[in-house]
């Protein structure tokens, strides 16, 4: 059985993973280019880590460990330059966004690696439908107990991350009416959703061992939770974000997670219990469906407000910590997103303007290149 | 008038249409058989059906009927070239200039190699140069048809399409210049040496530009309605084929240029989703079947050796060209070797070039034709097989299309 001993890491350090779309330059449909791109990138020295993902139309890039937002953003920009340069050489375009607006999942091909082939056999069409693109944010934790505390305390803010990052309004050629349709593809998996309530790492280990002995899971990778611990990194991993259209937005979301975590760890506001999850799936649905205009319920306080208002309130609460972490600028950016609209809004406007989904993808790729 | 005037006369009228339909049916059935039993792309079936029905083997179709089908063949090649042109992204050449260098090098080396071996087997220099120039072009119909049927995506596929469209242009330009020289050798008119290639090249490009701009204006007026766009573009394409012929311009350059420019000037990407679908498929079937039927197999005994040497030299030249700049253009050696194979097909455009040439200079056609046509015959199946092998081995074919 895999050991899940929690490897301590420097608190509040950040790492970001982004799944990116590879599209052709002709009609902007997803294209099988990951192997060719990776072969080209491997030869050069480059920042970060660039890996294949489950289908040939996707690559995953990840940063190293950073304690400050500006360094994280700088690395993300370097990675973007590297990926875009390789794509230019191969006549491929790279785009952000949580889902490709018009691809047909039956056209996708599974990347040739044993683990991916296994997932594909187990999940059938779900694996191909899982051609969705997310951002994962890692936040470093000093020990397992703090990790579990943060994991459950963050659950309250999951709708905010969904709404701020939402960039998958179109899926399979139609407007889904959702701001983030991507998460609907994730929810179809049996081990998705929230982590079980446990605040002690020893309790969590017991849970994992049971799941493992009974053969339900082999490793932590088999859990598709919204927020999950990553013991070998010593982090919690927030996995609900759609890949934003720009790396700047991606770095800002990471900075926001960092500021919230600092606030939670230092001030320990509120009590964490199973009751925190009473309205969890309802709020999450609101965030996916309506984005920042979604209405969330705080089951303990009985308050009901829009996610945009909730973001504004949280930004105020964490302001001191943002100053300590030197991340006021990215949080100001998110404040304007909450006010003026997320990427899903931008995509709907761009589509209304251009009148074609291929053209929308083209503009997404342009935005990724320059943003 | 006979009392039995209402009975059909025998043999039936020499109209081309029913024979085209018969050929289409036979080719389509052969294609399906090849697909189902051999799991190979349908185009092999289309070619075999064409050869079997042609005047040289089965004799179902006569030379005269094939002559009547020229119209269909011209339109079909026109549509293929236009589609190929549409796949060319001039921006890619700007972002990766080594690709342009690769195309010039592979074409230049292939030309040099073919020219050298033809001189060695004592072909007259100008004729050798002409044959070598014709051999520069990769068969556009084969690469396009395979890409579509296999739903191939990846670097071998993309570069095969790009290099094919570029080398078709080079082949055409070199042939025009050589023809002018040849004209001088026959008639000693200096003006035509300069004026004829210029007229052909710039005239064709100008017509291509006019059609591209007209198409884009029309698409703007029609809006994003796929059906209307499709009909309009098909009509314009057929017109372009006729205009090119009527003005004595090059169909190859006009249609290829039309496709390239229609994409290059399409800043709002109105064209993005235009696909030729089933009509394109029917034209492809006919293109393969008619050109296979037209192949002069009887020239093979005369030109087989020279043809085989030509094929080998051509492959060598293209391979060296592709390999030399593979690292610089960002292609692995493995994919470079597959790309060289993918550039093997030779048909359609070469056939047109030979025909153009013999139309201008009836005297010299036959001796050259024996060599070039033999190479064409050899590569008709071999070239397509090489390209098919390359796409599959590169892992760029969609497996679901192979059953």
Boltz contact constraints between the chains, C-beta under 6 A:
constraints:
  - contact:
      token1: [A, 25]
      token2: [B, 89]
      max_distance: 6.0
  - contact:
      token1: [A, 27]
      token2: [B, 272]
      max_distance: 6.0
  - contact:
      token1: [A, 27]
      token2: [B, 273]
      max_distance: 6.0
  - contact:
      token1: [A, 31]
      token2: [B, 153]
      max_distance: 6.0
  - contact:
      token1: [A, 32]
      token2: [B, 153]
      max_distance: 6.0
  - contact:
      token1: [A, 32]
      token2: [B, 154]
      max_distance: 6.0
  - contact:
      token1: [A, 36]
      token2: [B, 154]
      max_distance: 6.0
  - contact:
      token1: [A, 36]
      token2: [B, 155]
      max_distance: 6.0
  - contact:
      token1: [A, 39]
      token2: [B, 332]
      max_distance: 6.0
  - contact:
      token1: [A, 40]
      token2: [B, 330]
      max_distance: 6.0
  - contact:
      token1: [A, 88]
      token2: [B, 95]
      max_distance: 6.0
  - contact:
      token1: [A, 89]
      token2: [B, 96]
      max_distance: 6.0
  - contact:
      token1: [A, 89]
      token2: [B, 330]
      max_distance: 6.0
  - contact:
      token1: [A, 91]
      token2: [B, 89]
      max_distance: 6.0
  - contact:
      token1: [A, 91]
      token2: [B, 92]
      max_distance: 6.0
  - contact:
      token1: [A, 91]
      token2: [B, 158]
      max_distance: 6.0
  - contact:
      token1: [A, 355]
      token2: [B, 224]
      max_distance: 6.0
  - contact:
      token1: [A, 356]
      token2: [B, 224]
      max_distance: 6.0
  - contact:
      token1: [A, 358]
      token2: [B, 272]
      max_distance: 6.0
  - contact:
      token1: [A, 359]
      token2: [B, 269]
      max_distance: 6.0
